[in-house]
Amino acid sequence: IQLPYEKDIDEDELLAMLSPEELKELQSEMDVIIAPDDSVPVGQRQKDQTEKPPTGTFDHRSLVDYLYWEKESKRMLEEERVPATLLPSEVRCQTLKGS
C-alpha cells in the first residue's frame, strides 16, 4: 500500500545529481545515523573507499555478448574435436600391454 504522500522516488537519479562534496556530506550524515544500528548490513555501514576515477566505461551488453561468444567458441571447438582412433597395429600393442 502506498500512502498519498509517498511517490516513486528514483534514489539513483537523486544521487547522480549530487556533487562530490554533497555526496561526502551525505555520507558523513549517514555515518551518524546508521553507525549504531546493528540491523543495517555491514556493507551499507562502511564508507566508500573508492576514490579512484573509473578507468573506462562499463557496457553491460558488451560484457554479456563477450561471455556468450566465449562460451560458444569453446562449445564449437569441442564439437569439432575428432575422437582419437587407434590404428590396428596400435590396438594390438594396447592389448599386449594390457595382458
Residue pairs with C-beta under 8 A, 6 or more apart in sequence:
15 23
18 26
27 47
27 48
31 45
31 47
34 40
34 44
34 45
35 45
37 45
86 94
